[in-house]
Amino acid sequence: MMWDGGWTLGWMVPLMGVSAVLWWVLVIAVVLAVLRWWRTTPGAGATLRQDARQVLDVRFARGEIDADEYAARRRAMAE
């Protein structure tokens, strides 16, 4: 005999909870993967390094830093 007119969910209730958790794990994993890919895009580090060298060159040209500090910072950026 069927109780409640056959509309009981039974085993589906735990399955819905598990699938909801798995859905959010998948969404978070995709977001993290995209962020990691975006941060490690080829050329991104070279652009930042080039920008830093340009800033250093401008500071040296303005006289904000001396030749010794300029050379030391250039060596540090090359590493």
N, C-alpha and C positions, 0 to 999 in steps of 0.2 A: 504494500500500500504506500502511496506517495503522500508525504506530508506537505503542507503549504502549497498545494496545487502543482508541485514539481518545480518550484522556482527557487530552490535552495542552491546556494553557490558552492557549498562544501569545499572541495579541494582547490577551487579557484581563488579563494581569499588569500591564502599564503602565496600562491603563484603571482598574484597581482602585486603584492608587496615586494617580492623578489625582483620582478620585472621592473618595478619603479626604481629600485636601488640600482639595478644593472643599467638602466637608461641614464641615470645621473652619473654613474661611473664612466659610461661611454662619452657623455657630453664633456665632462671634465678632462678626460684623456685626450679628446680631440682638441680642446682649447689649449692644453699644455703642449701638445705636439705642434700646433700652429705657432705658438709663442716661441718654442725652441727653434723651429725652422726659421722664423723671422729674425731671431737674434743671431743665428749662425749663417745668414745668407752670405755667400761669397762676395767679397768686396766691401762689406760693411765695416770691418775692422780697418781696412786700408783707408777708407774715407775718413774715419775718425782720427787715425794717425796723421793723415795729411792735414786735416783741419788743425790738429794740435801743433804741427810744424808751422803752419801759417801763422797761428797765434804767437808762437815763439819768435818767429821771424819779425813780426810786427812789434812785439815787445822789445826786441833787440834794436830794431831800427829807431824806435822812439827813445831809446836810452834808458828804459826801465830796468834792464838787466845788463851786466857787463859781459865781456867776451868769455871769461872763464865759466860763468854760470850758464851762458848760452851753449858753450861746448859740452858742459856736463849734462845739461838737459837733452841735448841732441843725442849724446851717447846713451842716455837712459831710455830714450824713445826707440832707439835702434835695437835694444835688447828684446 
